[in-house]
Structures are given as C-alpha cells and as structure tokens.
Amino acid sequence: MPNLLRRLFYVLRSIWCDPSNRGQRAKRILIFVGWQLWKRIINLPLIVGTDNGFRFIAYPNSDVAAGFLYYRVPGSQDIEFLRAHLNGGVLVDVGANVGSVSLLVADKVDRAILFEPDPVAAARARENAGINQLPFEVHELAVSDVQGTVEFEDAGGGSSCNRTVVGFETNVPKRTVRRVSLDRFLDEQAITSEISLVKIDVEGHENAVIRGMRRLLHAKRARLVMFEYLQRTNLSEALAAFEAADYKTFELTPAGPSEVQSGIRPLQNLFACPSEIFPTL
C-alpha cells in the first residue's frame, strides 16, 4: 500500500505541475480518475484529441496512452521546442512506438519515416496515422550500426520499454527482428529531402543508432537530433560523435538551450544540431 500511495502521489503531482496543464489541472485530474475506471471496467480503446488537432487511439494496455489523457501536451517542453523549430522536411522517428512524437509534430513536417520493431506498437502507429489520414511510413525494423538481425525484447502490449538486446542479458521474452543503419536505409530509399529531425528513443541503444548515421550528420547535416539520455547511456561517446560531426549538443533549460559538456542529469531528452545553427535557436 505505501508504494501504491507513492505512485499515486507522483502521478497526481506530475499532472498538477505540468506546464501544459495550466488552466485545466482539475480537468486533467478528473480525466486521470476516469481513465483508471475505464481501463478496469470497459477496457476498450478511446480516441482522444491532441493539442495540434489530430486524434490519438489510447489503448488501455499502452504505457503511452496516459500521456495523451493526463497532459494537454505530453512531454510539453520537448514538443514545444520541436514545434518552434520545425518547418517542413523529413522526420525520422527511431523507436517510434505508437507514433506519439510524430503525431504531435505531424503538422510541422512534410514527411515522417517511423521505425518500430515491435509489431503491436507498429500496428498502432499505423492506426494513428490512418485515423488522421497522415502518410506516415512505418517500418518494422530496429535501427543500429549494422545490417542483419538482432534480438528485441517483447514485453507485450506494445511496451515502450522494449530494448534491442546487445551487450546484456534479459529475462524479458524476445523476438528476432531485422535491423538497419540509418545511412544504409536512407541511401537505399534514395531519400534526398532535408532531414529536419531525427528523434531517437531506443532505451539505451542510442549510441549504436548514432554510429550508424555518420553520413547523415557529416554530409546531409540533419537539422535537429533529439535523443534520450538514460543512466546506462555512454554520454561521452554520444558527445564525441556529435563533436566529430561539428554538432553542438544541448539540453533545454528555463533560460533556453544550454550546451552540454558533462555531468548533466540523466532521464531526459538531449538535442544536437549543426554548430552553425545553434546560435539561432
């Protein structure tokens, strides 16, 4: 019971304090209560509206769905930054899960290419694209630094925490999936349009993805990269890769983008952009 109460307090506090919920905090708390009842009694998907005018299918067993119900804009700080700096081009969404980030910036890009090796999550990403008549491309592929196959966790329900199993053992059920590098994929697909954003959320496999996109950084100059920084992430390796490509790596602070050196807190999204763009952000 104490653990349950702590989790409940954490969620309620998060809902109440989220900047995007200003003016509708009580409403979001009521939605939280309603969603908990809905999952336990009705247990069917709900279609909810997004702040940018699209619709999202919230499955009761999805660990992403709550964000679209509890918050006006899930991950509002990151999403609002992206929306302010995207203006067309191609979004490459690595570790797309159900396509939530792509959906939240869909009106700011011309095209979106999503990578999600979990078949349940990939199917839901296609559903979210379809219900909004968005021409998203969803590829059931893992992204890494080499071609071939790799084991991928399958915790069920389209979990957003499934990991590419490289360099560690896991007790979570696994499946074998195809993997590609971004450079190879973009070359094979003959994609020459500007890459305006590469979003990477692969639960600790970020550096392998970055190693596999050297040409995208050095030659094609992707305008923005957003990648998840976890405690298990080798941040020094990521920083070195971006520095070698003449990119600045930064975090979002109340004062604006701040260049990352070392010693920053994990469990946040970091960003990188070409050095020539950084002063304009």
PyMOL commands that set and color helices and strands:
alter all, ss='L'
color gray80, all
select helices_A, chain A and resi 2-17+19-21+25-41+65-70+76-85+100-104+106-108+119-131+182-188+206-211+214-218+235-244+278-280
alter helices_A, ss='H'
color red, helices_A
select strands_A, chain A and resi 46-49+55-58+90-94+111-115+137-139+142-144+148-153+174-181+195-200+225-229+247-253+256-259+268-274
alter strands_A, ss='S'
color yellow, strands_A
deselect
rebuild
show_as cartoon
